[in-house]
Amino acid sequence: MAAAGCATTPSADITGSVATDNGPRSEAEWRREMDVWGQRYRANQSDHEAAIRYAQALRGIGQRAQATAVLEQATIANPNHQPLLGAYGRALADHGSYEQALEVLNRAHSPDRPDWRILSVQGAVLDQLGRHTEAQRYYASALRLKPDEPSVLSNLGLSYALSKNLPKAEATLRRAAQQRPADPKIRQNLALVIGLQGRFAEAEKIVQADLSPEEAAQNVAYLRRMMAQQNDLKKLSRPGGSFEPQS
């Protein structure tokens, strides 16, 4: 299941943290991280920390295929390192290799050491595959470990939307939006679900509260298109920016 941005199609979060969560955000900072960790990784490709950090920096500048390749190589040398497997599974999902991502993520934690972040990513991947009921069970497990975690609630809310249960989606996203600190992206997801129920004025007000006039106009236009095509809720399941769940 990130930060608000310009309007694109919503999705369950498959890019959220399952390993290293903090890091630079500007491209220049990502490139500096890439140089530092890339040098360390090239010196020792079995260095799991270097692989995770290097891959994170590569993803930060949009090099997702290369990030996946780095993590794949590192998992060969560290086949049982759970944080590394979590990062690799997330990268595979982000790259669209959902079935392989599930297999890797299943090895990234164990029943005696469950990880709510990985459970949420697993749910998001299952949503991508259209297995919404199963995905919702994973979100429920994540919420038992991390009650009221807004990123998981956001993913769960969009899962309900994909299941065409819009009232339950709205209730779940409202619950997510009430958590602190509030995340603008969750409110954008809420706006989408409200709009899909025909309450466009309410949805537009939510959209305009968090975004610049230009971004709000893009999201309002997107919302109008979605309302015109609301029978095609599969459009919700492509990874994207503002109208999307959380990590």
N, C-alpha and C positions, 0 to 999 in steps of 0.2 A: 501498500500500500505506500515530507516534501513541502514545497512552498507554492503559494499561489503564483500563477503566471498568466500568459495570454490564453485565450479560450482554445481548447482542443477537446477531443472526445474524452469522457470520463473513463476511469478504469479502476479496478481493484489494484491496490498497490503491490507491485512486484519488485519495487526498487527500494524498499525501505531497509532499515538497518537490521542486519542479522549478524554483523560482526563489528566493524568500526563505525561509530555513529557520528563522531565529530570530525570536522576537517574544514579546510578553507573552502570558500565559495566562489571567489572570482577566478576567472580563467588563468590569470597570471599566477595566482597562488597555487592553483591545481598544477600548473606546469612546473613550478618550483618543486612541489611535492613529487611530481613524476620524475624529475631529474634525480632527486635525492634517493628516493626509494627504488627507482629503476636501476641506478648504479649498484645499490646493495643487492637487488634481486639478481642482476646479471652476474655478480660475483658468486652467488650461491642460490641456485634456483630452488633449493629445498628449504630456504628460509621462509617459513610460513608468514611471519609478520611482514616481511618485505613484500611478499607476493600479494597479501591482502591490501597493504597500503598502496602499492604500485598500481594494482588493479583499480582501486578506488579512485586514484588520481586519473587514470586513463578514462574511466567512466565519466569523471568530472569534465573532461574535455571532449566527450562524445565518442571516444574510441572503445565502443562496447565489445566489438568482436575481439580486439586485441586483449582487452581485460579478461574476457572469458578464456582465451588461450593461455594467458599467464596463470590463471587460477587452475585450469585443467592440468597444466604441467606441474604445478606445486602439489596438487592432490595426489599425483602419481608417487611423489616422494613422501607424502604425509597422508596416507589413505584413511587414517582414523582421527585426524585432527578436526574436531567438530566446528570450531569457528571458521576454519578454512573451507570445510564442506558447505557450511551455511552461506558463505560469500560466493562460492562457486555455483551453488544451486540458485541463488538469487540472480547471478549474472546470466545463467542459462535461461531462466525465466524471462529476464529483461530482454534477452536476445530472441525470444520466441520458441525456445526448445523446451516446451512445457513438460512433456512426458519424461524427458531426461532430467529436468529440474526436479520433478517429484521424486524420482529415484534417488538423486543426490541428497535432497532435503530430508528424506526419510532416514538417511544415515547421519544427518547433522545434529541430531539430538536423540536421547533415549528416554524410555518411560521413567527412569529414575532421575533423569536430569532434563526435564522438558524445558523448552525455550519458547516463551510466548511470541517472540518476534518471528521465529521460524514457523510456528503454527499459523501465524497470520499470513505469512508469505505463502505457505502451503494452501491456505484457503483461497488466496488471491489467484494462485495458479489453477486451482480446481475451477474457480469461476471462469477463468479464461477458456477452460475446456468444456464449459457448459454444465459442470457437475455441481450445481448450486446448493442442493440439499447437503451434499457431502462437505462442501466448502463451509457452510454455516456451522456444521459440527466442529470444524477446526477453529473457527472464530470463537465458538462457545468455550472450547478448551483453553484458548488463549486468554479469554476474559476471566476464566476461573483463576488463572495464574496472575493476571494483571487486571483487576476489576476496573471498569470504567475507563480503560485506556482509549483515548479518543481515536487513535489511528486504527485500532481494531474495530471499534464501533463504526467508524466511517466505512471501512471495507465491508462490514456486515450489512450496513444500510444499503450500500450499492448492490450487494448480493441479493438482498430482498427485492430491490428494484429490477434486477435481471430476472428474478423469479416472478415478476409482474405483481408483486405484493407492495404496491406503492404506499398505502397507509402505514404498514409496518416499517417500510424503508424510511418514511418521513419521521416516525416516532424515534427510530434508532439514530438517525442523523441529528435530530434535535437534542437527543441525549448526548451525542458526541459534541455538539456545538456548545453545550452548557459547561463542558469541562474547562479547566483553567491550566495553562494559558489557552485562550481561544485561538483557533487556527482558521484563518480566512478561507483556506481551501475547503474545509468541512462545510462552511456556510455556503460556498459555491455549489457543493454537491447537494446540499439541502435545497438550494434554490432550484436546481435542476429537477429534483423529485417533486417539489411543489408545482413547478411549471408543468410537468408532465401530467399533473392532476387537474390542469386547466386553470389554476389560480395564478395567472401570469402577472398581474399587478403586484401581488405579494412577492413572487419570485424575483421580479425586476428590482424591487426595492432592496432585497437582500444582495443581489448582484452588485448594485451600484454602491453599496455601503463600503466595500473593501477595496475596490479597484479604481484605477485612474479612469477618467472619462473614456479614453480610447479603448482600454481593456474591457470596461463595462459594456461599451457599445458592441464589441466583438462577442462578448458572452451573451448579451441580450439577443443578438442576431443568431447565435448558435442555439440559444434556448428556443427561439421561434422555429428554427428548422426542426429541432427535436420534437416540439409539440406537433408539428405537421407530420412527423413520422413516428409517433410514439408507439405504434404497433411493432416497430422494429427495434426493440430494446437491446438487441445484440450490439447496436452501435455503442452502447455503454461500455463494452468490454475491451476496447482498445486502449493501450496505455497512453496517457496524455497529461496535460497540464492542469488548468484551473479546475475544471469539472472532473475531479478525480479524487480517489481516496488517498489515504495517508500511509506513512511508514510507521 
